[in-house]
């Protein structure tokens, strides 16, 4: 299987894992060593302004309005900042381009830049990440747990968290109803 990153993974119903039920994962890396990404429609745990306050960073002016969501079950003490590549900051080496117009960083320096009013305007904070061992994601896709599709900056940054799963399904070209088992004419 060729690399699925950058891309989106759409959870097929019912996935059976509460960490990923109705989730959309932004896949940042995929290869022989495994896969890595973030649930971008996870439960919101705080706002970006709350995160800046907890990090004891004084906000200059108005803090960007953005969510901080559960990004996955692994390393939930780590916060990733995901933002549009066009807002990438010069002079910050701790940034990496995920692809498809999305950049990410886990650098405190970037968080400080946001507090100082020099950071990206559209930012999503993600607590933790999702990771797969070598071959694990491929097996889950073969078993029907995930529907991979290409990444879309609009799905990541526009619209509501609640509508993200449905919009990602539309990107795949199907609907969740296609996964319900029914037999016509049986009682």
N, C-alpha and C positions, 0 to 999 in steps of 0.2 A: 504494500500500500504506500503510495507516495505521501509526502508530508501534507497534513491537513491544516498546518499553521502557516499563515494566519487564517483563522476560520472560526466559525461558530459551531457549537455542538448543541443540538436541540434535544432535550429529554423526551423520549417517547413515553406516552402514557400506557399503563402505569409503570414507572421505573422501578418502584419498590424500595428505593433508598431515600429516606426522608431528607438527607443532605442535598439531594438533586431533584426532588419532585418538582415538575413543571419549570425546570431551570433552563437557562441559556448560558452556555459557557463560552467565553472569549478564549480561544485556544492560542496561546502565545508561542509555544514550542511543541514540536512533535517529531520524533525520530527514533533511531535504534535504542537510545537511552531511556525512552519513555515519552511522556507528554506532561504539559504544564499549562494551566490557564486559570481563569477566575469565573465564578458564577457572577454574572453582571446584573441579574435580577433577584439577588438574594434579599433577605429581610434587612430592612434599614435599621441600623443600631444607633445612629446619631447623625448629626449634620456635620458638614465640613467645619463650620464655626465651632461646634462642640469639640471636634478633634483638635483644632488649633488651641482651644482653651485647655484641654487636657494635656496637650504637649507643652503647656506653659509658654505659648507664643502670643505676644501682644499683637493684635490686629491693627494695622495702619489703614484707616479708612474703613470701607465696607468689605467684609469678607465675601469671597465668592460663594454663591448659594449652590450647594451640592450635597448629595447624599454620601453617607458612609454605610456600606452594606457588607453583609457576610459574603466573602469572596470564595469561601471553601472551607472544608474541615481541617486542613493542614496549616500549621503555624499561625494560629489566630492571634498571636501576639504581634505579628508583623502587619503593617499597613502598606498597601500599594496605592499609588495615585495613578489613575488612568485619565488621559486627556487627549485632545486632538493634536495630531502631529503639527499642524500649522501653528500651534501655540507652544511648540517646543522651545525651551530656553537655551540660548547660547551660553557656553561656559559651564554647563552642568554635565559632566561625563557620566553620571549615574542614571542616564535615561536610555531606554532602548525602544526602537521602533518595533512595535508588534506587527504593524503592516496595516494596509487598508485605511490609512489616515488616523491610526491610533498609536499613541506612545505611552509608556509606563515608566514609573520610577518608584523605588522604595526609599529614596534618599530624604533624610531630615532636612538637608539643605534646600531641597525643592519645597518642602513644607514651610520652611522659613521664608522663602521667596514669595510664597502665596500669602503668608501673614503680612509681609512687607508691601503687598500690592503689586509685585512684579511677576507673579506666576500666571499660569494659564487661567482663562476665564471660565472654561467649562471643565470641571474636575469631578471625578467620581473616586471616592475612597473605597478600597476593598480590604476587608480584614480577613487574612488568610488566603489560601489558594486551593485549587484542585490539582492533584497530581496522579499520574498513572505510571506503573512500572512498565518495563519493556514488554510489549505485546498485549498488555492489559486493555488498553483502549481499543485496539483492533478487535480483540475478542468481544468486548462489550458492543461494538458497532455491529459485528457479525450476528450477535444474539438479538439485535434489534433494540438495544437500550438507548442508543444515540442516533440522531440523524445529522450527519455533518453537512455543512454548507459553507459558502464563502463568507468572509467577514463583511460587515456593512457598518460603516461609521454612523449612519443614521439610526440603526437599531441600538447601537451602544449608547448614543448620547441624546436621542430625541424620543419624545413620547413618554409614557408612564412605565413604571416598573411592572405594573400588573399587565399591561398590554404587550410587553416585550416578547413573551413566549408565543403568543398568537402571531405577532408580526414576523418572528423568526420562522414559524411554520409556513407562513405565506412565502417566505424567501426560499424555503426548501421546495415549495410547489405542492404542498399537501395540507391537510388539516388534521387536528387531533382526532376527529370523528372517524377518520380512515383506520384508526387502530382499535376501534371497538369491535368486538366479536358479536355478530348477530347472524342468525339464520332466519331467512324470510320464510314465513309459513309455519314455523314451529310454535307450539304453545307450551 
